[in-house]
Amino acid sequence: MYIDKSGKQSGHQLILENTDNLNSEREKLFEIAIAELKKYQKCKPGEVLGKKVITENYVTVVFD
């Protein structure tokens, strides 16, 4: 996911690391996870030398 200069989230991407047959279930759960992440609509943008920049962030979500 990316956080833009205004603090808005975008570019959510699912990266599957398991090689079992549950990927379709994980894709369904991914939509739920994105909905939960979007509840935090305003994030703090990154800063470099006092200027706001777009940042790439990785969020690990584990479903048991």
PDB file of N, CA, C and O in Angstrom:
ATOM      1  N   MET A   1       0.849  -1.158   0.000  1.00  0.00           N
ATOM      2  CA  MET A   1       0.000   0.000   0.000  1.00  0.00           C
ATOM      3  C   MET A   1       0.898   1.226   0.000  1.00  0.00           C
ATOM      4  O   MET A   1       2.024   1.199   0.498  1.00  0.00           O
ATOM      5  N   TYR A   2       0.381   2.283  -0.561  1.00  0.00           N
ATOM      6  CA  TYR A   2       1.102   3.540  -0.597  1.00  0.00           C
ATOM      7  C   TYR A   2       0.355   4.578   0.233  1.00  0.00           C
ATOM      8  O   TYR A   2      -0.874   4.558   0.307  1.00  0.00           O
ATOM      9  N   ILE A   3       1.097   5.475   0.849  1.00  0.00           N
ATOM     10  CA  ILE A   3       0.535   6.628   1.538  1.00  0.00           C
ATOM     11  C   ILE A   3       1.010   7.845   0.753  1.00  0.00           C
ATOM     12  O   ILE A   3       2.212   8.081   0.628  1.00  0.00           O
ATOM     13  N   ASP A   4       0.052   8.623   0.219  1.00  0.00           N
ATOM     14  CA  ASP A   4       0.451   9.772  -0.587  1.00  0.00           C
ATOM     15  C   ASP A   4       0.793  10.974   0.298  1.00  0.00           C
ATOM     16  O   ASP A   4       0.765  10.877   1.525  1.00  0.00           O
ATOM     17  N   LYS A   5       1.110  12.090  -0.324  1.00  0.00           N
ATOM     18  CA  LYS A   5       1.554  13.274   0.407  1.00  0.00           C
ATOM     19  C   LYS A   5       0.481  13.874   1.296  1.00  0.00           C
ATOM     20  O   LYS A   5       0.786  14.628   2.221  1.00  0.00           O
ATOM     21  N   SER A   6      -0.786  13.540   1.019  1.00  0.00           N
ATOM     22  CA  SER A   6      -1.876  14.051   1.855  1.00  0.00           C
ATOM     23  C   SER A   6      -2.271  13.059   2.949  1.00  0.00           C
ATOM     24  O   SER A   6      -3.112  13.377   3.790  1.00  0.00           O
ATOM     25  N   GLY A   7      -1.680  11.866   2.951  1.00  0.00           N
ATOM     26  CA  GLY A   7      -1.972  10.847   3.959  1.00  0.00           C
ATOM     27  C   GLY A   7      -3.011   9.834   3.525  1.00  0.00           C
ATOM     28  O   GLY A   7      -3.483   9.046   4.345  1.00  0.00           O
ATOM     29  N   LYS A   8      -3.381   9.837   2.240  1.00  0.00           N
ATOM     30  CA  LYS A   8      -4.394   8.913   1.735  1.00  0.00           C
ATOM     31  C   LYS A   8      -3.750   7.594   1.291  1.00  0.00           C
ATOM     32  O   LYS A   8      -2.671   7.593   0.698  1.00  0.00           O
ATOM     33  N   GLN A   9      -4.424   6.466   1.585  1.00  0.00           N
ATOM     34  CA  GLN A   9      -3.947   5.138   1.189  1.00  0.00           C
ATOM     35  C   GLN A   9      -4.332   4.831  -0.257  1.00  0.00           C
ATOM     36  O   GLN A   9      -5.374   5.274  -0.740  1.00  0.00           O
ATOM     37  N   SER A  10      -3.484   4.072  -0.937  1.00  0.00           N
ATOM     38  CA  SER A  10      -3.824   3.582  -2.279  1.00  0.00           C
ATOM     39  C   SER A  10      -2.930   2.401  -2.620  1.00  0.00           C
ATOM     40  O   SER A  10      -1.967   2.108  -1.911  1.00  0.00           O
ATOM     41  N   GLY A  11      -3.260   1.730  -3.713  1.00  0.00           N
ATOM     42  CA  GLY A  11      -2.403   0.666  -4.234  1.00  0.00           C
ATOM     43  C   GLY A  11      -2.280  -0.561  -3.362  1.00  0.00           C
ATOM     44  O   GLY A  11      -1.193  -1.126  -3.246  1.00  0.00           O
ATOM     45  N   HIS A  12      -3.376  -0.990  -2.742  1.00  0.00           N
ATOM     46  CA  HIS A  12      -3.323  -2.204  -1.926  1.00  0.00           C
ATOM     47  C   HIS A  12      -3.066  -3.407  -2.831  1.00  0.00           C
ATOM     48  O   HIS A  12      -3.654  -3.527  -3.906  1.00  0.00           O
ATOM     49  N   GLN A  13      -2.190  -4.285  -2.387  1.00  0.00           N
ATOM     50  CA  GLN A  13      -1.806  -5.439  -3.202  1.00  0.00           C
ATOM     51  C   GLN A  13      -1.691  -6.666  -2.315  1.00  0.00           C
ATOM     52  O   GLN A  13      -1.148  -6.600  -1.212  1.00  0.00           O
ATOM     53  N   LEU A  14      -2.200  -7.774  -2.800  1.00  0.00           N
ATOM     54  CA  LEU A  14      -2.123  -9.040  -2.077  1.00  0.00           C
ATOM     55  C   LEU A  14      -0.909  -9.818  -2.557  1.00  0.00           C
ATOM     56  O   LEU A  14      -0.763 -10.088  -3.749  1.00  0.00           O
ATOM     57  N   ILE A  15      -0.043 -10.173  -1.626  1.00  0.00           N
ATOM     58  CA  ILE A  15       1.131 -10.990  -1.942  1.00  0.00           C
ATOM     59  C   ILE A  15       0.958 -12.313  -1.204  1.00  0.00           C
ATOM     60  O   ILE A  15       0.985 -12.358   0.026  1.00  0.00           O
ATOM     61  N   LEU A  16       0.782 -13.375  -1.959  1.00  0.00           N
ATOM     62  CA  LEU A  16       0.569 -14.691  -1.361  1.00  0.00           C
ATOM     63  C   LEU A  16       1.894 -15.425  -1.246  1.00  0.00           C
ATOM     64  O   LEU A  16       2.622 -15.582  -2.226  1.00  0.00           O
ATOM     65  N   GLU A  17       2.194 -15.872  -0.032  1.00  0.00           N
ATOM     66  CA  GLU A  17       3.458 -16.570   0.207  1.00  0.00           C
ATOM     67  C   GLU A  17       3.279 -18.062   0.407  1.00  0.00           C
ATOM     68  O   GLU A  17       4.253 -18.814   0.365  1.00  0.00           O
ATOM     69  N   ASN A  18       2.049 -18.500   0.625  1.00  0.00           N
ATOM     70  CA  ASN A  18       1.807 -19.924   0.845  1.00  0.00           C
ATOM     71  C   ASN A  18       1.528 -20.614  -0.478  1.00  0.00           C
ATOM     72  O   ASN A  18       0.992 -20.006  -1.404  1.00  0.00           O
ATOM     73  N   THR A  19       1.891 -21.877  -0.563  1.00  0.00           N
ATOM     74  CA  THR A  19       1.683 -22.632  -1.797  1.00  0.00           C
ATOM     75  C   THR A  19       0.586 -23.685  -1.655  1.00  0.00           C
ATOM     76  O   THR A  19       0.516 -24.628  -2.444  1.00  0.00           O
ATOM     77  N   ASP A  20      -0.267 -23.519  -0.647  1.00  0.00           N
ATOM     78  CA  ASP A  20      -1.356 -24.482  -0.484  1.00  0.00           C
ATOM     79  C   ASP A  20      -2.539 -24.102  -1.385  1.00  0.00           C
ATOM     80  O   ASP A  20      -2.421 -23.195  -2.209  1.00  0.00           O
ATOM     81  N   ASN A  21      -3.638 -24.768  -1.238  1.00  0.00           N
ATOM     82  CA  ASN A  21      -4.805 -24.555  -2.109  1.00  0.00           C
ATOM     83  C   ASN A  21      -5.821 -23.573  -1.535  1.00  0.00           C
ATOM     84  O   ASN A  21      -6.995 -23.628  -1.902  1.00  0.00           O
ATOM     85  N   LEU A  22      -5.405 -22.685  -0.654  1.00  0.00           N
ATOM     86  CA  LEU A  22      -6.334 -21.773   0.003  1.00  0.00           C
ATOM     87  C   LEU A  22      -6.289 -20.351  -0.557  1.00  0.00           C
ATOM     88  O   LEU A  22      -6.825 -19.433   0.064  1.00  0.00           O
ATOM     89  N   ASN A  23      -5.671 -20.153  -1.702  1.00  0.00           N
ATOM     90  CA  ASN A  23      -5.524 -18.802  -2.238  1.00  0.00           C
ATOM     91  C   ASN A  23      -6.859 -18.122  -2.511  1.00  0.00           C
ATOM     92  O   ASN A  23      -6.978 -16.917  -2.291  1.00  0.00           O
ATOM     93  N   SER A  24      -7.864 -18.847  -2.980  1.00  0.00           N
ATOM     94  CA  SER A  24      -9.164 -18.223  -3.250  1.00  0.00           C
ATOM     95  C   SER A  24      -9.796 -17.726  -1.949  1.00  0.00           C
ATOM     96  O   SER A  24     -10.441 -16.678  -1.935  1.00  0.00           O
ATOM     97  N   GLU A  25      -9.617 -18.467  -0.865  1.00  0.00           N
ATOM     98  CA  GLU A  25     -10.126 -18.027   0.433  1.00  0.00           C
ATOM     99  C   GLU A  25      -9.363 -16.803   0.919  1.00  0.00           C
ATOM    100  O   GLU A  25      -9.959 -15.883   1.480  1.00  0.00           O
ATOM    101  N   ARG A  26      -8.065 -16.782   0.711  1.00  0.00           N
ATOM    102  CA  ARG A  26      -7.253 -15.631   1.118  1.00  0.00           C
ATOM    103  C   ARG A  26      -7.643 -14.380   0.335  1.00  0.00           C
ATOM    104  O   ARG A  26      -7.644 -13.279   0.885  1.00  0.00           O
ATOM    105  N   GLU A  27      -7.972 -14.544  -0.939  1.00  0.00           N
ATOM    106  CA  GLU A  27      -8.388 -13.403  -1.747  1.00  0.00           C
ATOM    107  C   GLU A  27      -9.691 -12.804  -1.203  1.00  0.00           C
ATOM    108  O   GLU A  27      -9.860 -11.585  -1.208  1.00  0.00           O
ATOM    109  N   LYS A  28     -10.603 -13.648  -0.739  1.00  0.00           N
ATOM    110  CA  LYS A  28     -11.843 -13.154  -0.132  1.00  0.00           C
ATOM    111  C   LYS A  28     -11.541 -12.403   1.166  1.00  0.00           C
ATOM    112  O   LYS A  28     -12.102 -11.337   1.420  1.00  0.00           O
ATOM    113  N   LEU A  29     -10.666 -12.960   1.970  1.00  0.00           N
ATOM    114  CA  LEU A  29     -10.304 -12.325   3.230  1.00  0.00           C
ATOM    115  C   LEU A  29      -9.526 -11.029   3.003  1.00  0.00           C
ATOM    116  O   LEU A  29      -9.577 -10.119   3.830  1.00  0.00           O
ATOM    117  N   PHE A  30      -8.807 -10.947   1.882  1.00  0.00           N
ATOM    118  CA  PHE A  30      -8.055  -9.736   1.529  1.00  0.00           C
ATOM    119  C   PHE A  30      -9.007  -8.549   1.421  1.00  0.00           C
ATOM    120  O   PHE A  30      -8.688  -7.456   1.888  1.00  0.00           O
ATOM    121  N   GLU A  31     -10.162  -8.751   0.815  1.00  0.00           N
ATOM    122  CA  GLU A  31     -11.146  -7.673   0.681  1.00  0.00           C
ATOM    123  C   GLU A  31     -11.607  -7.183   2.055  1.00  0.00           C
ATOM    124  O   GLU A  31     -11.802  -5.985   2.258  1.00  0.00           O
ATOM    125  N   ILE A  32     -11.778  -8.108   2.986  1.00  0.00           N
ATOM    126  CA  ILE A  32     -12.169  -7.734   4.350  1.00  0.00           C
ATOM    127  C   ILE A  32     -11.043  -6.949   5.019  1.00  0.00           C
ATOM    128  O   ILE A  32     -11.292  -5.945   5.686  1.00  0.00           O
ATOM    129  N   ALA A  33      -9.814  -7.408   4.840  1.00  0.00           N
ATOM    130  CA  ALA A  33      -8.665  -6.722   5.437  1.00  0.00           C
ATOM    131  C   ALA A  33      -8.526  -5.300   4.883  1.00  0.00           C
ATOM    132  O   ALA A  33      -8.229  -4.373   5.637  1.00  0.00           O
ATOM    133  N   ILE A  34      -8.738  -5.119   3.581  1.00  0.00           N
ATOM    134  CA  ILE A  34      -8.654  -3.789   2.970  1.00  0.00           C
ATOM    135  C   ILE A  34      -9.729  -2.879   3.551  1.00  0.00           C
ATOM    136  O   ILE A  34      -9.473  -1.709   3.837  1.00  0.00           O
ATOM    137  N   ALA A  35     -10.931  -3.420   3.724  1.00  0.00           N
ATOM    138  CA  ALA A  35     -12.012  -2.621   4.309  1.00  0.00           C
ATOM    139  C   ALA A  35     -11.644  -2.145   5.717  1.00  0.00           C
ATOM    140  O   ALA A  35     -11.950  -1.015   6.097  1.00  0.00           O
ATOM    141  N   GLU A  36     -10.991  -3.010   6.479  1.00  0.00           N
ATOM    142  CA  GLU A  36     -10.563  -2.623   7.827  1.00  0.00           C
ATOM    143  C   GLU A  36      -9.455  -1.574   7.770  1.00  0.00           C
ATOM    144  O   GLU A  36      -9.470  -0.619   8.547  1.00  0.00           O
ATOM    145  N   LEU A  37      -8.497  -1.741   6.864  1.00  0.00           N
ATOM    146  CA  LEU A  37      -7.416  -0.759   6.732  1.00  0.00           C
ATOM    147  C   LEU A  37      -7.944   0.608   6.316  1.00  0.00           C
ATOM    148  O   LEU A  37      -7.426   1.636   6.752  1.00  0.00           O
ATOM    149  N   LYS A  38      -8.961   0.620   5.483  1.00  0.00           N
ATOM    150  CA  LYS A  38      -9.519   1.885   5.002  1.00  0.00           C
ATOM    151  C   LYS A  38     -10.233   2.666   6.107  1.00  0.00           C
ATOM    152  O   LYS A  38     -10.511   3.854   5.943  1.00  0.00           O
ATOM    153  N   LYS A  39     -10.529   2.014   7.217  1.00  0.00           N
ATOM    154  CA  LYS A  39     -11.114   2.733   8.350  1.00  0.00           C
ATOM    155  C   LYS A  39     -10.128   3.764   8.894  1.00  0.00           C
ATOM    156  O   LYS A  39     -10.527   4.756   9.504  1.00  0.00           O
ATOM    157  N   TYR A  40      -8.847   3.523   8.668  1.00  0.00           N
ATOM    158  CA  TYR A  40      -7.806   4.456   9.070  1.00  0.00           C
ATOM    159  C   TYR A  40      -7.506   5.351   7.873  1.00  0.00           C
ATOM    160  O   TYR A  40      -6.408   5.316   7.316  1.00  0.00           O
ATOM    161  N   GLN A  41      -8.483   6.143   7.490  1.00  0.00           N
ATOM    162  CA  GLN A  41      -8.401   6.903   6.246  1.00  0.00           C
ATOM    163  C   GLN A  41      -7.261   7.901   6.225  1.00  0.00           C
ATOM    164  O   GLN A  41      -6.679   8.143   5.168  1.00  0.00           O
ATOM    165  N   LYS A  42      -6.935   8.473   7.341  1.00  0.00           N
ATOM    166  CA  LYS A  42      -5.904   9.498   7.353  1.00  0.00           C
ATOM    167  C   LYS A  42      -4.643   8.941   8.003  1.00  0.00           C
ATOM    168  O   LYS A  42      -4.631   8.642   9.197  1.00  0.00           O
ATOM    169  N   CYS A  43      -3.602   8.808   7.224  1.00  0.00           N
ATOM    170  CA  CYS A  43      -2.312   8.364   7.731  1.00  0.00           C
ATOM    171  C   CYS A  43      -1.344   9.540   7.666  1.00  0.00           C
ATOM    172  O   CYS A  43      -1.581  10.503   6.936  1.00  0.00           O
ATOM    173  N   LYS A  44      -0.297   9.466   8.400  1.00  0.00           N
ATOM    174  CA  LYS A  44       0.708  10.530   8.373  1.00  0.00           C
ATOM    175  C   LYS A  44       1.643  10.277   7.189  1.00  0.00           C
ATOM    176  O   LYS A  44       2.243   9.206   7.099  1.00  0.00           O
ATOM    177  N   PRO A  45       1.775  11.245   6.285  1.00  0.00           N
ATOM    178  CA  PRO A  45       2.681  11.045   5.143  1.00  0.00           C
ATOM    179  C   PRO A  45       4.136  11.061   5.596  1.00  0.00           C
ATOM    180  O   PRO A  45       4.477  11.625   6.636  1.00  0.00           O
ATOM    181  N   GLY A  46       4.984  10.426   4.788  1.00  0.00           N
ATOM    182  CA  GLY A  46       6.401  10.438   5.085  1.00  0.00           C
ATOM    183  C   GLY A  46       6.999  11.811   4.811  1.00  0.00           C
ATOM    184  O   GLY A  46       6.432  12.612   4.067  1.00  0.00           O
ATOM    185  N   GLU A  47       8.152  12.073   5.422  1.00  0.00           N
ATOM    186  CA  GLU A  47       8.852  13.338   5.194  1.00  0.00           C
ATOM    187  C   GLU A  47      10.331  13.082   4.973  1.00  0.00           C
ATOM    188  O   GLU A  47      10.948  12.265   5.657  1.00  0.00           O
ATOM    189  N   VAL A  48      10.889  13.795   4.004  1.00  0.00           N
ATOM    190  CA  VAL A  48      12.326  13.765   3.748  1.00  0.00           C
ATOM    191  C   VAL A  48      12.780  15.211   3.649  1.00  0.00           C
ATOM    192  O   VAL A  48      12.301  15.969   2.806  1.00  0.00           O
ATOM    193  N   LEU A  49      13.702  15.580   4.513  1.00  0.00           N
ATOM    194  CA  LEU A  49      14.223  16.946   4.552  1.00  0.00           C
ATOM    195  C   LEU A  49      13.102  17.974   4.674  1.00  0.00           C
ATOM    196  O   LEU A  49      13.150  19.041   4.061  1.00  0.00           O
ATOM    197  N   GLY A  50      12.084  17.633   5.481  1.00  0.00           N
ATOM    198  CA  GLY A  50      10.989  18.547   5.746  1.00  0.00           C
ATOM    199  C   GLY A  50       9.915  18.606   4.671  1.00  0.00           C
ATOM    200  O   GLY A  50       8.964  19.376   4.805  1.00  0.00           O
ATOM    201  N   LYS A  51      10.038  17.811   3.603  1.00  0.00           N
ATOM    202  CA  LYS A  51       9.036  17.802   2.542  1.00  0.00           C
ATOM    203  C   LYS A  51       8.270  16.483   2.578  1.00  0.00           C
ATOM    204  O   LYS A  51       8.853  15.416   2.772  1.00  0.00           O
ATOM    205  N   LYS A  52       6.959  16.574   2.389  1.00  0.00           N
ATOM    206  CA  LYS A  52       6.131  15.371   2.380  1.00  0.00           C
ATOM    207  C   LYS A  52       6.411  14.563   1.118  1.00  0.00           C
ATOM    208  O   LYS A  52       6.561  15.116   0.028  1.00  0.00           O
ATOM    209  N   VAL A  53       6.481  13.227   1.288  1.00  0.00           N
ATOM    210  CA  VAL A  53       6.754  12.325   0.171  1.00  0.00           C
ATOM    211  C   VAL A  53       5.792  11.142   0.211  1.00  0.00           C
ATOM    212  O   VAL A  53       5.226  10.825   1.257  1.00  0.00           O
ATOM    213  N   ILE A  54       5.615  10.495  -0.933  1.00  0.00           N
ATOM    214  CA  ILE A  54       4.822   9.271  -1.020  1.00  0.00           C
ATOM    215  C   ILE A  54       5.673   8.127  -0.466  1.00  0.00           C
ATOM    216  O   ILE A  54       6.856   8.014  -0.784  1.00  0.00           O
ATOM    217  N   THR A  55       5.063   7.287   0.360  1.00  0.00           N
ATOM    218  CA  THR A  55       5.798   6.164   0.936  1.00  0.00           C
ATOM    219  C   THR A  55       5.095   4.852   0.611  1.00  0.00           C
ATOM    220  O   THR A  55       3.876   4.797   0.449  1.00  0.00           O
ATOM    221  N   GLU A  56       5.896   3.808   0.521  1.00  0.00           N
ATOM    222  CA  GLU A  56       5.364   2.461   0.336  1.00  0.00           C
ATOM    223  C   GLU A  56       5.409   1.762   1.682  1.00  0.00           C
ATOM    224  O   GLU A  56       6.435   1.781   2.361  1.00  0.00           O
ATOM    225  N   ASN A  57       4.306   1.150   2.068  1.00  0.00           N
ATOM    226  CA  ASN A  57       4.191   0.501   3.360  1.00  0.00           C
ATOM    227  C   ASN A  57       3.733  -0.939   3.177  1.00  0.00           C
ATOM    228  O   ASN A  57       2.885  -1.232   2.335  1.00  0.00           O
ATOM    229  N   TYR A  58       4.302  -1.824   3.969  1.00  0.00           N
ATOM    230  CA  TYR A  58       3.904  -3.233   3.950  1.00  0.00           C
ATOM    231  C   TYR A  58       3.172  -3.534   5.241  1.00  0.00           C
ATOM    232  O   TYR A  58       3.652  -3.212   6.328  1.00  0.00           O
ATOM    233  N   VAL A  59       2.013  -4.149   5.119  1.00  0.00           N
ATOM    234  CA  VAL A  59       1.220  -4.546   6.276  1.00  0.00           C
ATOM    235  C   VAL A  59       1.038  -6.054   6.194  1.00  0.00           C
ATOM    236  O   VAL A  59       0.531  -6.571   5.199  1.00  0.00           O
ATOM    237  N   THR A  60       1.448  -6.748   7.231  1.00  0.00           N
ATOM    238  CA  THR A  60       1.284  -8.199   7.275  1.00  0.00           C
ATOM    239  C   THR A  60      -0.006  -8.518   8.005  1.00  0.00           C
ATOM    240  O   THR A  60      -0.223  -8.086   9.137  1.00  0.00           O
ATOM    241  N   VAL A  61      -0.852  -9.278   7.340  1.00  0.00           N
ATOM    242  CA  VAL A  61      -2.112  -9.722   7.941  1.00  0.00           C
ATOM    243  C   VAL A  61      -2.095 -11.234   7.963  1.00  0.00           C
ATOM    244  O   VAL A  61      -1.907 -11.877   6.930  1.00  0.00           O
ATOM    245  N   VAL A  62      -2.292 -11.803   9.143  1.00  0.00           N
ATOM    246  CA  VAL A  62      -2.264 -13.256   9.296  1.00  0.00           C
ATOM    247  C   VAL A  62      -3.660 -13.724   9.649  1.00  0.00           C
ATOM    248  O   VAL A  62      -4.271 -13.216  10.589  1.00  0.00           O
ATOM    249  N   PHE A  63      -4.168 -14.692   8.899  1.00  0.00           N
ATOM    250  CA  PHE A  63      -5.464 -15.291   9.179  1.00  0.00           C
ATOM    251  C   PHE A  63      -5.229 -16.691   9.713  1.00  0.00           C
ATOM    252  O   PHE A  63      -4.611 -17.518   9.043  1.00  0.00           O
ATOM    253  N   ASP A  64      -5.712 -16.958  10.900  1.00  0.00           N
ATOM    254  CA  ASP A  64      -5.581 -18.293  11.510  1.00  0.00           C
ATOM    255  C   ASP A  64      -6.859 -19.064  11.376  1.00  0.00           C
ATOM    256  O   ASP A  64      -6.941 -20.206  11.828  1.00  0.00           O
TER     257      ASP A  64
END
